[in-house]
Amino acid sequence: MDTPGTFAIQLLKEKLAIPALSGEEEAATGYLEAQLLKAGVTPFRAGPNVCAFSPKNREGQKLLMLNSHIDTVKPSAGYTFNPFAPFEKDGKLFGLGSNDAGASLAALIESFLYLCTVDLPFNLLLVLSCEEENSGPNGMKLVTQQIPHIDCAIVGEPTSMKVAVAERGLLVIDGTAQGVAGHAARDEGVNALYVALDDIAVIRHYAFDKVSPLMGAVKKTVTMINGGVQHNVVPAECRFVVDVRPNECYTNREILAALQAAVKSTLSARSLDNKCSFTPAGHALRRCAEQLGIDTYVSPTTSDWMRLNVPAVKMGPGASVRSHSADEFVYLEEIRQGVKTYIRFITSLTMNNSPTPALPQGEGAELPLLWRGLGGDRNNEQQPHPSPPPRGGSRTPPPLEGAGGRPEQ
């Protein structure tokens, strides 16, 4: 039998060779769909997103979603190798999307396939989402419209397997300061640069009253400024950009309104949808992390979590500092440990006062080999996309092989 992570590593190697830029994921989704079918699970589509219910699901139980994203950013100019030609070296797997979030995606798939053989006190839904990196309309937003009954979620992103119990939102504000053009040699006109500088100073020192005990104060940083057309012309317009990292005490709309009332420049938000996310203390997901002794923290970056309106945590193999970097990589051991930790976390989770499933004992336990024949022809005929089964998972996929012990803890 394969040890934990073997399947995930091979799956990730093959997936990384298939370009999956945001909005261009179809080849990769077809490949992942085929692998789920080979493993005995019946996938379905929510738009372009690949989803699957566990055949062990039962009516009346709460639904836990396991999610990570398929898509990647465009490769940066600093790559020293073909970003779509993955390879192993020195215990690392290199390739675009290996760290963000391919390792989480592959580890969650392997964990889900194993958990399809386990009776849990809740139901499972696997969602492999698209358009996370570009916040597109056909990603998680579409999933939640078509599968509205999700109760809580684990979002797979590179966190070094620490558990993010909250993540800051993001509010990008475009500011426009208006002046009156004039000749720089004469005392005429209204300098829009000075108007912008005054407003930037106000924004820099503006203090929001509510400070979160979890996330701290609202963080504001002016990151760009542009104005002027010629050395001897008083600029009539100056534009600047403010990066705001909200806390959960304010909505993005409230932050925008407060700053607008304090400045002369016109402020406009690029999006008001990138909200803060947090799971309250005492929720089953947070209790599970505490009971297992897994470090928790507040993530400074956003994910598909911000598109959910249910409690969630963010955790996955890999390190956030490697995301979107040239020559991206993930350690193979991170993937192996990711599979073990995901399974340990999920089998330790209790919801609705259900008893915790018994955990395996000893160091020799391994995952059953549920997934023979990984790989195959990516050009096989496209499988049909059935509509999702009911919440309890009434459609029964083909039987899965193996039933061995749970992985070592």
C-alpha positions as a Python dict, from the first residue, in 0.01 Angstrom:
ca = {
    (1, 'M'): (0, 0, 0),
    (2, 'D'): (116, 353, -73),
    (3, 'T'): (212, 577, 216),
    (4, 'P'): (32, 909, 272),
    (5, 'G'): (124, 1167, 11),
    (6, 'T'): (237, 927, -264),
    (7, 'F'): (-82, 972, -462),
    (8, 'A'): (-91, 1348, -403),
    (9, 'I'): (267, 1398, -523),
    (10, 'Q'): (211, 1203, -845),
    (11, 'L'): (-119, 1381, -906),
    (12, 'L'): (46, 1720, -855),
    (13, 'K'): (333, 1638, -1093),
    (14, 'E'): (87, 1561, -1370),
    (15, 'K'): (-140, 1854, -1292),
    (16, 'L'): (149, 2106, -1297),
    (17, 'A'): (229, 2011, -1655),
    (18, 'I'): (-115, 2139, -1761),
    (19, 'P'): (-135, 2521, -1780),
    (20, 'A'): (-423, 2648, -1566),
    (21, 'L'): (-410, 3026, -1567),
    (22, 'S'): (-715, 3193, -1412),
    (23, 'G'): (-1005, 3166, -1654),
    (24, 'E'): (-818, 2908, -1864),
    (25, 'E'): (-850, 2598, -1644),
    (26, 'E'): (-1052, 2363, -1866),
    (27, 'A'): (-769, 2120, -1950),
    (28, 'A'): (-674, 2093, -1583),
    (29, 'T'): (-1034, 2049, -1467),
    (30, 'G'): (-1082, 1770, -1720),
    (31, 'Y'): (-771, 1594, -1592),
    (32, 'L'): (-877, 1621, -1226),
    (33, 'E'): (-1228, 1506, -1309),
    (34, 'A'): (-1087, 1197, -1479),
    (35, 'Q'): (-870, 1115, -1176),
    (36, 'L'): (-1170, 1131, -942),
    (37, 'L'): (-1361, 896, -1170),
    (38, 'K'): (-1069, 652, -1171),
    (39, 'A'): (-1069, 660, -792),
    (40, 'G'): (-1435, 558, -784),
    (41, 'V'): (-1587, 897, -705),
    (42, 'T'): (-1853, 1055, -926),
    (43, 'P'): (-1768, 1423, -985),
    (44, 'F'): (-2003, 1691, -1108),
    (45, 'R'): (-1959, 2048, -1223),
    (46, 'A'): (-2076, 2375, -1072),
    (47, 'G'): (-1993, 2590, -1371),
    (48, 'P'): (-1627, 2510, -1448),
    (49, 'N'): (-1559, 2399, -1089),
    (50, 'V'): (-1510, 2028, -1017),
    (51, 'C'): (-1708, 1897, -720),
    (52, 'A'): (-1780, 1561, -556),
    (53, 'F'): (-1982, 1436, -261),
    (54, 'S'): (-1859, 1148, -48),
    (55, 'P'): (-2056, 826, -102),
    (56, 'K'): (-2061, 795, 278),
    (57, 'N'): (-2281, 1104, 313),
    (58, 'R'): (-2611, 1061, 497),
    (59, 'E'): (-2927, 1270, 506),
    (60, 'G'): (-2960, 1507, 799),
    (61, 'Q'): (-2589, 1563, 865),
    (62, 'K'): (-2404, 1891, 835),
    (63, 'L'): (-2188, 1947, 527),
    (64, 'L'): (-1814, 2021, 545),
    (65, 'M'): (-1657, 2153, 224),
    (66, 'L'): (-1294, 2078, 139),
    (67, 'N'): (-1175, 2338, -109),
    (68, 'S'): (-865, 2449, -292),
    (69, 'H'): (-819, 2624, -624),
    (70, 'I'): (-702, 2484, -957),
    (71, 'D'): (-586, 2807, -1121),
    (72, 'T'): (-254, 2988, -1106),
    (73, 'V'): (-124, 3336, -1172),
    (74, 'K'): (81, 3399, -1484),
    (75, 'P'): (447, 3301, -1444),
    (76, 'S'): (676, 3588, -1351),
    (77, 'A'): (962, 3692, -1575),
    (78, 'G'): (1220, 3560, -1329),
    (79, 'Y'): (1171, 3189, -1399),
    (80, 'T'): (1493, 3003, -1480),
    (81, 'F'): (1308, 2700, -1618),
    (82, 'N'): (989, 2622, -1807),
    (83, 'P'): (718, 2682, -1543),
    (84, 'F'): (500, 2413, -1704),
    (85, 'A'): (769, 2144, -1697),
    (86, 'P'): (763, 2027, -1334),
    (87, 'F'): (1057, 1838, -1189),
    (88, 'E'): (1191, 1707, -859),
    (89, 'K'): (1523, 1812, -710),
    (90, 'D'): (1665, 1795, -358),
    (91, 'G'): (1335, 1689, -206),
    (92, 'K'): (1140, 1968, -377),
    (93, 'L'): (880, 1971, -654),
    (94, 'F'): (924, 2273, -883),
    (95, 'G'): (660, 2423, -1112),
    (96, 'L'): (410, 2708, -1143),
    (97, 'G'): (136, 2657, -886),
    (98, 'S'): (322, 2388, -693),
    (99, 'N'): (304, 2588, -371),
    (100, 'D'): (0, 2805, -443),
    (101, 'A'): (-210, 2609, -422),
    (102, 'G'): (-125, 2283, -599),
    (103, 'A'): (10, 2114, -287),
    (104, 'S'): (-310, 2191, -95),
    (105, 'L'): (-524, 2081, -390),
    (106, 'A'): (-349, 1746, -428),
    (107, 'A'): (-331, 1678, -53),
    (108, 'L'): (-701, 1754, -10),
    (109, 'I'): (-792, 1525, -300),
    (110, 'E'): (-597, 1235, -149),
    (111, 'S'): (-747, 1306, 193),
    (112, 'F'): (-1099, 1318, 48),
    (113, 'L'): (-1053, 987, -134),
    (114, 'Y'): (-941, 823, 187),
    (115, 'L'): (-1229, 977, 384),
    (116, 'C'): (-1473, 837, 128),
    (117, 'T'): (-1418, 504, 311),
    (118, 'V'): (-1477, 646, 659),
    (119, 'D'): (-1807, 694, 845),
    (120, 'L'): (-1796, 1052, 972),
    (121, 'P'): (-2052, 1240, 1184),
    (122, 'F'): (-2090, 1493, 900),
    (123, 'N'): (-2101, 1493, 522),
    (124, 'L'): (-1815, 1583, 288),
    (125, 'L'): (-1804, 1791, -29),
    (126, 'L'): (-1488, 1835, -235),
    (127, 'V'): (-1471, 2156, -441),
    (128, 'L'): (-1180, 2221, -679),
    (129, 'S'): (-1246, 2581, -773),
    (130, 'C'): (-1145, 2802, -1065),
    (131, 'E'): (-1076, 3175, -1099),
    (132, 'E'): (-951, 3223, -743),
    (133, 'E'): (-647, 3425, -844),
    (134, 'N'): (-842, 3673, -1056),
    (135, 'S'): (-1158, 3684, -839),
    (136, 'G'): (-1359, 3577, -1143),
    (137, 'P'): (-1739, 3532, -1146),
    (138, 'N'): (-1726, 3161, -1232),
    (139, 'G'): (-1530, 3041, -929),
    (140, 'M'): (-1638, 3002, -567),
    (141, 'K'): (-1911, 3262, -604),
    (142, 'L'): (-2083, 3035, -857),
    (143, 'V'): (-2030, 2727, -637),
    (144, 'T'): (-2209, 2885, -342),
    (145, 'Q'): (-2500, 2980, -566),
    (146, 'Q'): (-2544, 2624, -692),
    (147, 'I'): (-2462, 2446, -362),
    (148, 'P'): (-2605, 2684, -100),
    (149, 'H'): (-2628, 2442, 194),
    (150, 'I'): (-2260, 2427, 297),
    (151, 'D'): (-2222, 2451, 676),
    (152, 'C'): (-1847, 2508, 715),
    (153, 'A'): (-1528, 2470, 517),
    (154, 'I'): (-1157, 2398, 511),
    (155, 'V'): (-988, 2616, 249),
    (156, 'G'): (-657, 2480, 121),
    (157, 'E'): (-386, 2742, 86),
    (158, 'P'): (-15, 2738, 179),
    (159, 'T'): (-5, 2805, 555),
    (160, 'S'): (267, 2556, 662),
    (161, 'M'): (-31, 2356, 796),
    (162, 'K'): (-101, 2617, 1060),
    (163, 'V'): (-469, 2699, 1095),
    (164, 'A'): (-579, 3048, 993),
    (165, 'V'): (-893, 3120, 1197),
    (166, 'A'): (-938, 3456, 1025),
    (167, 'E'): (-808, 3646, 727),
    (168, 'R'): (-806, 4015, 661),
    (169, 'G'): (-1011, 4151, 378),
    (170, 'L'): (-884, 4380, 105),
    (171, 'L'): (-1011, 4720, -4),
    (172, 'V'): (-826, 4894, -288),
    (173, 'I'): (-920, 5261, -319),
    (174, 'D'): (-846, 5487, -615),
    (175, 'G'): (-819, 5851, -514),
    (176, 'T'): (-847, 6145, -753),
    (177, 'A'): (-747, 6496, -642),
    (178, 'Q'): (-872, 6781, -859),
    (179, 'G'): (-696, 7115, -906),
    (180, 'V'): (-682, 7394, -1161),
    (181, 'A'): (-408, 7404, -1424),
    (182, 'G'): (-183, 7709, -1444),
    (183, 'H'): (169, 7821, -1533),
    (184, 'A'): (427, 7718, -1276),
    (185, 'A'): (612, 8051, -1317),
    (186, 'R'): (312, 8250, -1198),
    (187, 'D'): (108, 8230, -881),
    (188, 'E'): (-197, 8078, -1047),
    (189, 'G'): (-397, 7758, -1052),
    (190, 'V'): (-462, 7503, -778),
    (191, 'N'): (-198, 7233, -751),
    (192, 'A'): (-369, 6891, -745),
    (193, 'L'): (-47, 6734, -616),
    (194, 'Y'): (-70, 6942, -298),
    (195, 'V'): (-436, 6850, -257),
    (196, 'A'): (-343, 6484, -292),
    (197, 'L'): (-52, 6515, -48),
    (198, 'D'): (-276, 6677, 213),
    (199, 'D'): (-533, 6401, 171),
    (200, 'I'): (-267, 6130, 183),
    (201, 'A'): (-147, 6273, 514),
    (202, 'V'): (-504, 6264, 647),
    (203, 'I'): (-548, 5903, 536),
    (204, 'R'): (-211, 5804, 681),
    (205, 'H'): (-298, 5935, 1026),
    (206, 'Y'): (-671, 5852, 1025),
    (207, 'A'): (-750, 5618, 1314),
    (208, 'F'): (-1058, 5399, 1313),
    (209, 'D'): (-1200, 5371, 1662),
    (210, 'K'): (-1276, 5000, 1663),
    (211, 'V'): (-970, 4780, 1709),
    (212, 'S'): (-1026, 4407, 1674),
    (213, 'P'): (-883, 4183, 1946),
    (214, 'L'): (-830, 3928, 1669),
    (215, 'M'): (-705, 4135, 1374),
    (216, 'G'): (-597, 4462, 1531),
    (217, 'A'): (-660, 4802, 1373),
    (218, 'V'): (-760, 4877, 1015),
    (219, 'K'): (-435, 4906, 816),
    (220, 'K'): (-400, 5171, 542),
    (221, 'T'): (-107, 5216, 304),
    (222, 'V'): (-80, 5457, 10),
    (223, 'T'): (106, 5256, -252),
    (224, 'M'): (91, 5458, -576),
    (225, 'I'): (75, 5823, -686),
    (226, 'N'): (70, 5981, -1031),
    (227, 'G'): (25, 6340, -1140),
    (228, 'G'): (152, 6615, -1366),
    (229, 'V'): (209, 6636, -1739),
    (230, 'Q'): (495, 6885, -1776),
    (231, 'H'): (755, 7058, -1558),
    (232, 'N'): (608, 7406, -1598),
    (233, 'V'): (235, 7321, -1570),
    (234, 'V'): (56, 7321, -1235),
    (235, 'P'): (-116, 6980, -1239),
    (236, 'A'): (-493, 6982, -1257),
    (237, 'E'): (-526, 6620, -1146),
    (238, 'C'): (-338, 6375, -928),
    (239, 'R'): (-426, 6011, -874),
    (240, 'F'): (-323, 5782, -591),
    (241, 'V'): (-400, 5433, -466),
    (242, 'V'): (-467, 5320, -110),
    (243, 'D'): (-432, 4958, 1),
    (244, 'V'): (-661, 4897, 300),
    (245, 'R'): (-659, 4580, 508),
    (246, 'P'): (-986, 4590, 706),
    (247, 'N'): (-1072, 4418, 1030),
    (248, 'E'): (-1405, 4250, 1104),
    (249, 'C'): (-1536, 4554, 1294),
    (250, 'Y'): (-1612, 4748, 974),
    (251, 'T'): (-1754, 4670, 634),
    (252, 'N'): (-1558, 4787, 332),
    (253, 'R'): (-1838, 5029, 254),
    (254, 'E'): (-1812, 5185, 602),
    (255, 'I'): (-1435, 5228, 567),
    (256, 'L'): (-1471, 5392, 227),
    (257, 'A'): (-1740, 5630, 355),
    (258, 'A'): (-1536, 5731, 660),
    (259, 'L'): (-1225, 5811, 457),
    (260, 'Q'): (-1424, 5996, 193),
    (261, 'A'): (-1575, 6222, 458),
    (262, 'A'): (-1224, 6314, 579),
    (263, 'V'): (-1064, 6416, 246),
    (264, 'K'): (-1123, 6647, -51),
    (265, 'S'): (-1021, 6393, -316),
    (266, 'T'): (-1279, 6165, -471),
    (267, 'L'): (-1237, 5807, -351),
    (268, 'S'): (-1371, 5500, -532),
    (269, 'A'): (-1339, 5133, -444),
    (270, 'R'): (-1232, 4880, -704),
    (271, 'S'): (-1443, 4621, -522),
    (272, 'L'): (-1639, 4611, -198),
    (273, 'D'): (-1666, 4231, -200),
    (274, 'N'): (-1326, 4134, -56),
    (275, 'K'): (-1449, 4110, 300),
    (276, 'C'): (-1279, 3996, 618),
    (277, 'S'): (-1338, 3637, 719),
    (278, 'F'): (-1327, 3491, 1067),
    (279, 'T'): (-1458, 3193, 1257),
    (280, 'P'): (-1578, 3267, 1610),
    (281, 'A'): (-1410, 3118, 1914),
    (282, 'G'): (-1580, 2801, 2027),
    (283, 'H'): (-1670, 2682, 1678),
    (284, 'A'): (-1595, 2315, 1609),
    (285, 'L'): (-1321, 2403, 1360),
    (286, 'R'): (-1133, 2616, 1611),
    (287, 'R'): (-1188, 2367, 1892),
    (288, 'C'): (-1039, 2094, 1675),
    (289, 'A'): (-723, 2296, 1608),
    (290, 'E'): (-686, 2369, 1978),
    (291, 'Q'): (-738, 2006, 2080),
    (292, 'L'): (-476, 1887, 1831),
    (293, 'G'): (-227, 2154, 1935),
    (294, 'I'): (-209, 2312, 1589),
    (295, 'D'): (-95, 2675, 1587),
    (296, 'T'): (-362, 2927, 1487),
    (297, 'Y'): (-316, 3276, 1344),
    (298, 'V'): (-475, 3555, 1142),
    (299, 'S'): (-380, 3545, 776),
    (300, 'P'): (-287, 3877, 611),
    (301, 'T'): (-382, 3747, 265),
    (302, 'T'): (-719, 3668, 108),
    (303, 'S'): (-852, 3348, -48),
    (304, 'D'): (-1179, 3192, -161),
    (305, 'W'): (-1279, 3208, 205),
    (306, 'M'): (-1388, 3567, 149),
    (307, 'R'): (-1655, 3438, -90),
    (308, 'L'): (-1807, 3214, 175),
    (309, 'N'): (-2064, 3312, 435),
    (310, 'V'): (-2001, 3017, 664),
    (311, 'P'): (-1737, 2942, 932),
    (312, 'A'): (-1411, 2817, 783),
    (313, 'V'): (-1041, 2775, 845),
    (314, 'K'): (-755, 2807, 600),
    (315, 'M'): (-474, 2553, 610),
    (316, 'G'): (-247, 2371, 370),
    (317, 'P'): (105, 2253, 288),
    (318, 'G'): (360, 2499, 154),
    (319, 'A'): (459, 2848, 265),
    (320, 'S'): (279, 3169, 178),
    (321, 'V'): (607, 3352, 116),
    (322, 'R'): (671, 3131, -188),
    (323, 'S'): (339, 3217, -354),
    (324, 'H'): (360, 3397, -689),
    (325, 'S'): (739, 3384, -681),
    (326, 'A'): (971, 3281, -964),
    (327, 'D'): (1095, 2918, -960),
    (328, 'E'): (805, 2824, -733),
    (329, 'F'): (840, 2498, -540),
    (330, 'V'): (700, 2290, -256),
    (331, 'Y'): (882, 2037, -41),
    (332, 'L'): (766, 1678, -99),
    (333, 'E'): (764, 1622, 277),
    (334, 'E'): (525, 1917, 314),
    (335, 'I'): (276, 1734, 92),
    (336, 'R'): (314, 1410, 287),
    (337, 'Q'): (263, 1584, 618),
    (338, 'G'): (-23, 1782, 468),
    (339, 'V'): (-217, 1465, 387),
    (340, 'K'): (-158, 1325, 736),
    (341, 'T'): (-262, 1649, 906),
    (342, 'Y'): (-573, 1700, 692),
    (343, 'I'): (-695, 1348, 771),
    (344, 'R'): (-611, 1378, 1138),
    (345, 'F'): (-793, 1713, 1157),
    (346, 'I'): (-1104, 1598, 975),
    (347, 'T'): (-1136, 1267, 1160),
    (348, 'S'): (-1097, 1455, 1489),
    (349, 'L'): (-1364, 1712, 1401),
    (350, 'T'): (-1702, 1693, 1569),
    (351, 'M'): (-2012, 1888, 1471),
    (352, 'N'): (-2362, 1877, 1613),
    (353, 'N'): (-2234, 1710, 1934),
    (354, 'S'): (-2150, 1392, 1744),
    (355, 'P'): (-1879, 1173, 1899),
    (356, 'T'): (-1526, 1197, 1764),
    (357, 'P'): (-1438, 899, 1542),
    (358, 'A'): (-1171, 673, 1691),
    (359, 'L'): (-822, 760, 1573),
    (360, 'P'): (-569, 497, 1469),
    (361, 'Q'): (-297, 397, 1708),
    (362, 'G'): (71, 331, 1638),
    (363, 'E'): (315, 457, 1380),
    (364, 'G'): (276, 185, 1120),
    (365, 'A'): (-72, 266, 988),
    (366, 'E'): (-91, 364, 621),
    (367, 'L'): (-352, 484, 376),
    (368, 'P'): (-537, 220, 174),
    (369, 'L'): (-458, 214, -196),
    (370, 'L'): (-784, 361, -327),
    (371, 'W'): (-647, 503, -647),
    (372, 'R'): (-479, 260, -882),
    (373, 'G'): (-374, 361, -1230),
    (374, 'L'): (-303, 729, -1176),
    (375, 'G'): (-227, 906, -1500),
    (376, 'G'): (-355, 779, -1832),
    (377, 'D'): (-449, 968, -2143),
    (378, 'R'): (-545, 1329, -2077),
    (379, 'N'): (-711, 1333, -2418),
    (380, 'N'): (-978, 1080, -2324),
    (381, 'E'): (-1330, 1170, -2419),
    (382, 'Q'): (-1478, 1432, -2185),
    (383, 'Q'): (-1706, 1282, -1921),
    (384, 'P'): (-2058, 1422, -1883),
    (385, 'H'): (-2119, 1670, -1603),
    (386, 'P'): (-2417, 1546, -1400),
    (387, 'S'): (-2604, 1782, -1171),
    (388, 'P'): (-2515, 1763, -802),
    (389, 'P'): (-2684, 1494, -593),
    (390, 'P'): (-2890, 1590, -288),
    (391, 'R'): (-2715, 1703, 26),
    (392, 'G'): (-2698, 1350, 164),
    (393, 'G'): (-2529, 1221, -149),
    (394, 'S'): (-2794, 982, -284),
    (395, 'R'): (-2594, 900, -599),
    (396, 'T'): (-2368, 604, -521),
    (397, 'P'): (-2031, 612, -699),
    (398, 'P'): (-1860, 288, -797),
    (399, 'P'): (-1721, 105, -490),
    (400, 'L'): (-1378, 210, -371),
    (401, 'E'): (-1093, -36, -327),
    (402, 'G'): (-932, -106, 6),
    (403, 'A'): (-1027, -36, 361),
    (404, 'G'): (-701, -42, 554),
    (405, 'G'): (-612, 146, 871),
    (406, 'R'): (-591, 521, 910),
    (407, 'P'): (-261, 701, 873),
    (408, 'E'): (-22, 748, 1159),
    (409, 'Q'): (-97, 1044, 1384),
}
